[in-house]
């Protein structure tokens, strides 16, 4: 759990708990926080619960079964199969580290219809319910931030992986680096990965290239000096 650390992470069945996901929303009275409860089997999320106590809303996802919202089955939106018509959600643009993460998020946010912020775990529940949210992209998450949401999103027909397309499990958490993408359907997910997987366009200027530029500038200056000298010597 987020509050009490880890106990017996090598057990066949493992509970992953986050009593309050969205602390800033909680302390400011915005009812977009939630309690997250997940059960992992051999490191794979198989049961997930997202509970919003103020609004009396509860999403339950079980691997292999339909996700429910307050007991009624729900499914992801079917009105968007490309990023250009999709609503993107993230807790905050500040959660992406400068460089690769920030660059990739800027690219995918620009490719979507409109980005929305400040929803924490509630964003994933909106995607699962088909309420108009189509994609969630986040980074710097802990296991307790997303494990419960995987069965909820996938049980509603969505796809939820890391930025490379790998499954979100206990075993590959370090490899995933807390980078998560949840999409309403496979077409969106495929397009999102094409952006999130690309190398950052923010690249330092190589030393050799810098030296080459300086050498060319030096040669040009010397050539100009020689030319001027020859003109004056003829006069």
Secondary structure, 3 states (H helix, E strand, C coil): CCCCCCCCCCCCEEEEEEEEECHHHHHCCCCCCEEEEEEEECCEEEEEEEEECCCCEEEEEECCCCCEECCEECCCCCCCCCHHHCEEEECCHHHCCCCHHHHHHHHHHHHCCEEEECCCCHHHHHHHHCCCCCEEEECCCCHHHHHHHHHHHHHCCCEEEECCCCCCECCCHHHHCCCEEEECCHHHHHHHHHHHCCCCCCCCCCHHHHHHHHHHHHHHHHHHHHHHHHHHHHC
